[in-house]
Amino acid sequence: MERSQKLLNYFLSHRSVTNELINKIEEKNYDYKPTETSMPAGKLATHMLTSFYTFARTVKDGNAAVFGEKFESVPQNLSEAAAAYTEKTKDLIYSLTNEELERSIDMKQIFGMELTGSQLLQIAMDHEIHHKGNLFVYVREMGHTDLPMFVSRG
């Protein structure tokens, strides 16, 4: 199995759970936050979706400039956004070559160092997993008790 396919499978084992949690958030709860200092549910979900996509685009482009771009075409409906950004991110991950994964990218302005494409994708996965834990708390506090495992077997 190619390296990009393995990365894609790992991504999807977590993203499918993220999307399942996002799909439980009703529009009336998009502004819900468990504490005053928490990010609202809608903003958290959108942040997760666009962040991973940004990391993957950075690996593909070999340039950190992607991190400064704004996302103006994100669907307002969280389920639609999850589906759209998952597809876009899947396509990017699948298209990555070994050269792109091994290439060093100047990330000093953001992370204080140069990182390889593989390292950036690992940071993206860690970021997704971290915030997925937040989403579990949000949807449980919204009253949902039928929740998925933290990772899907596909």
Secondary structure as UniProt FT lines:
FT   HELIX           3..22
FT   TURN            23..24
FT   HELIX           27..29
FT   TURN            30..31
FT   TURN            36..37
FT   HELIX           41..61
FT   HELIX           64..68
FT   HELIX           78..95
FT   HELIX           98..102
FT   STRAND          104..107
FT   HELIX           108..111
FT   STRAND          113..116
FT   HELIX           117..141
FT   TURN            142..143
//
